[in-house]
Amino acid sequence: MTGAHLLLAVAPLHLTYVVLVVATAVIVLLLAILVARHGEVARADRRRERVRGKLAPVFETFLETDDPVRLAEELRPAFMRMDAAERPVAAILITDLMQEVSPAQKDQLRRTLELAGLVTLGERGTRRFSPWRRALACELLGKIGAPRTVPALLERLEDRRPEVRLAAVRALGDIGSAAAVGPLTEAFLERRAAPTNLVADSLLRIGGEAGVAFERGISSPDPIVRISSCFGLAKVPGVAGDRVPRLAELLGSDPDARVRTAAAAALFIVGGDEPPATLRDAAADANVHVRRSAVKALGAFDDPSCGEALGASLEDEDREVALRAAEALLALAARPRAAPAIRARLDSTSSWAIEYATKVAEVSA
Amino acid sequence: MSTVLQSISIGILAFFVLYCVVTLVLLVMSVREISWYSRGQGPPRARPGELSYSPSVTLVAPAYNEEPLIVQSAKGFLASDYEPLEVIVVDDGSTDGTFARLDEAFDLVELPLRGSTVLKTAPIRSVHISRTEPRLRVVHKDNGGRSDAINAGVSVARGELVVLTDADGLLEPQAITHAVRPFEVHPDSCMAVGGGIRVANGSKIVGGRVVTPGVAGMGLGATQVLEYLRGFLGTRIAWSEMNGLLIISGAFGVFRQDLLVALGGLSSATLGEDMEITMRAHRMIRPTQKDAHVVFAPDAVCWTEAPGTMAGLRSQRIRWHAGLLDNLRMHWRMFGRPRYGAVGVVAMPYAVLFEAFEPLIEVLGYAIVITLIIESSANWTYLAAFFLIAVLTGQVLNATALLIEEIGFRRYKAADMARLTAWGLVESLWFRPALAWWRLKATILALTGRRPGWGTIPRGEGILEHPPDQVGALSR
């Protein structure tokens, strides 16, 4: 700004006036936008209240009736009486209500919204010019959860704006339709459309059908996909019991320490009766993060043989590994199969880490 | 004489034009980005708690002679809505009753922690857990300064992520949840997240929380509120979008714990340790991991008490500028280098030109104006006109920052916004010249190898020369 003072040495006076006028105009414009924005928000608040008032009788009917046709008959005229600005507000209020009701009521409300034409409106919204309206429409469709909207959302996976693609991915996860598994799997494996972890999360919410994405993903050349696939494979419901061997194989063979860490962490989620041999070996891995993860995972397998590997880890040079080993031993001491042997080991072991973990457990209890 | 002054003036004019253009571009980028917040789609555009897994977080708060506030601060941190959370208060060898107050309030019991710390620190005397708040740990250690205390906390931390804050920081309940979101969405590439820092002066504070944001009636507080809005909302959002953030404020930042350890922890060799660790992360990670990024989360808010006197402000700003110069010197190798992405090509040149050199040019400008007035060669019509321009162009930046606040957050009432606008009109008369002068003093101290209250500058301490490879995978 100081340079402005120095213009006096070089600039003609009329140029000064031009700059002065432009700066003033810009400020006036910005302040006008500021005031307008303030007013717009106040109007939006009032509009929300107005729409809430119009919908209140319909909502009351909803709580009393289980007839979606009758509900739609009441909702549609109420909806049609609203102006263009009120309808999206109404749609959001209705989908908000959907998050609070039982699955059966949610299903009923969904059919009502379809009958009232709100779903069609949402589908049309995914093709609007404004990207934030497209994103909002995707979000709305996700909340409504009607499987018929999946094609419209799949189209948005190719949207030019990342915000819209992300909203579409999220909505597909919300709907949970198996029809989205194929395109989402491709997006996951190729790391496009949205951040890998969000695509993986949507696949997880779809459920067992999505297991194929993670099964393919653990042999991906991309380590990030392999990492996400480890967690996906561990969490996805309905995958056959061979996930432990697959994760164990990855843990024993992957050259990337981050992937091995993830595989061990995934084994912790899966747990079981007998730990794979590679998990015991991983407790002595050269990489400290793999060791931390592996030692924690050993605590999830109800097997007395884990005690030996965990006992050795109590002396690990990394303090966190030692603490996790102690916590794993304490966890195993409460499991049916492992308990006798592990308790005997705990009684005969003197370790600061066990003392630490015991004290924390006592205080936390 | 007048020819020389004219030549200098042309140079300064060019600088001024460039500064305005670049800053306006940053502001426009921020407005564009913030408009997504107003639609409930804040970057990285995922809802808090949306994902099925939340990484474990440890909050580390160093405390030195904080006896009056420490219990309230600890309770404030524990009141965060984020789970799973561990809070570590590091008593950095306080000479007052900081530790005793904590012991009394939280019924501490010592933990038998052994083994070497992962980061080198002053000796840790003991580590304690609270019987009444098991999520609270207190580290009792010898005095070693803020960086050392944080490093001790990071060494004891068990969370995958570490929140670094100050003992007097007032975190909003959802602050950690918002700040962790980028790690949830990008667990493999997000290195660190900086929160938005807001000035608490003038706000109503109850039980360690800002319950009603406000603006202090006096100029110093109000002008600093405006300055923080301009700095945090006006430009950091844009730098974050470009992945060119050079600083995560020490008042509230979140890092991966393994990354902090791999980088060697915070450096004690600089007054700007928060900027240093951010720049070091860029320098060490970016060349080998192209998608690694540092994010600014403006909706993750920490309120802080700004200096209430000119003397306090002077001391703070001299320290900040000395820290900036330290860090630009320590990491000058990134300057102009495309392998560091926007940090090397855009952010470093911007910081050197418009932050390091700006006070020199600004003070030079004031000197020329004064010289012209003394020589009676000043054209008073011009002087008045250009003074107005100076005020108005400053107001453009202020108005844009207020607009961003209104679009994205709406924390202040209309009367507060009007007060901020009014104080912005007069800041060119007193606030900016004072800042320029103090920063010039910091520059002179740096050029002569001294720093405020610290003797000579230690050269290059705490810098790793090789990229760290000991970073794991975040759980999800």
Interface residues (C-beta under 8 A of the other chain):
Chain A: M1 T2 G3 A4 H5 L6 L7 L8 A9 V10 A11 L13 T16 Y17 V19 L20 A23 T24 V26 I27 L30 L31 I33 L34 R37 H38 V41 W132 A135 L136 P162 E163 L166 A167 R170 P195 T196 N197 L198 A200 D201 L204 I224 I227 S228 F231 K235 A257 R258 V259 T261 A262 A265 N287 V288 H289 V290 R292 S293 E317 D318 R319 E320 A322 L323 W352 A353 E355 Y356 K359 V360 V363 S364
Chain B: S2 L5 Q6 I8 S9 I10 I12 L13 A14 F15 F16 V17 Y19 S35 W36 R39 Q41 P44 R45 A46 E50 L51 S52 Y53 V109 L111 P112 L113 R114 G115 S116 T117 V118 I129 S130 R131 P134 R158 E184 V185 H186 P187 D188 D258 I361 E362 L364 G365 Y366 I368 V369 L372 A378 N379 T381 Y382 L383 A385 F386 F387 L388 I389 A390 L392 T393 G394 Q395 V396 A399 T400 L402 L403 E406 I407 R410 A414 M417 T421 S428 R432 A436 Q470 V471 G472 A473 S475 R476
